Every structure is written in C-alpha cells, then in structure tokens.
Amino acid sequence: MLTRNRKVRRCFRWRFRHWRRPVRCWRLSCSPTTTGSVLPNRRILVAVVGVALVLMLLATPILKVIGTSGAAIVSRVMGMILAAVAVDNVIAAVLELIKTNTV
C-alpha cells in the first residue's frame, strides 16, 4: 500500500533536501508496520514471476484443454477482476485525499 511519508530520515530523498524540512515522497515500504527487511518481498516477487513464467510456457497446452470459448470466458473474468481492483484503488485514493484535505 502506498503511504505518504513526511519523515526526513525514512525517505530515500532525504540527502538532497535540507534536514529540517519535511520531504514528501511515495514509497511502498514507509508504513510504520514495516520491519525494514525487503528480502521477503523479493522472495514473493521471484515466486510470482516464476509462476507467471510457468503459466506462459504452458499456455499452448492449457489453451488446447479449455478451448477458445474457455479462453474467452477466462479473459472476461480477468477483465472484471482488473476493473474491480482499479475501482478500489481509485476509491481509496479519493478517500485519502478527502481525509488529508490535500489536492
């Protein structure tokens, strides 16, 4: 989840600004619950990329099994999931803007 970071020392751009001035930056790991270790995130990323690679290599056999109509159904379902995630992100961003009163 993207969080807004106003602390100078935790932001990756803190060296380029005056040390007393708060710096606005967006990072994926600025939340207070972050333990500071990015190793599990890299493991998850490698696992997801590995699964995607296996599925891409097996695309032809999978297409033979489910057929063209099955592929069309899977495509529509994935499109609906993508649209739902996009709407959720837009709503979360608008609520965050309303909550912080920044435009």
C-alpha positions, 0 to 999 in steps of 0.5 A: 500500500502506498503511504505518504511519508513526511519523515526526513530520515525514512525517505530515500530523498532525504540527502538532497533536501535540507534536514529540517524540512519535511520531504514528501515522497511515495514509497511502498515500504514507509508504513510504520508496520514495516520491519525494514527487511525487503528480502521477503518481498523479493522472495514473493516477487521471484515466486510470482514471476516464476509462476507467471513464467510457468503459466506462459510456457504452458499456455499452448497446452492449457489453451488446447484443454479449455478451448477458445470459448474457455479462453474467452470466458477466462479473459472476461473474468480477468477483465472484471477482476482488473476493473474491480481492483482499479475501482478500489484503488481509485476509491481509496485514493479519493478517500485519502485525499478527502481525509488529508484535505490535500489536492 
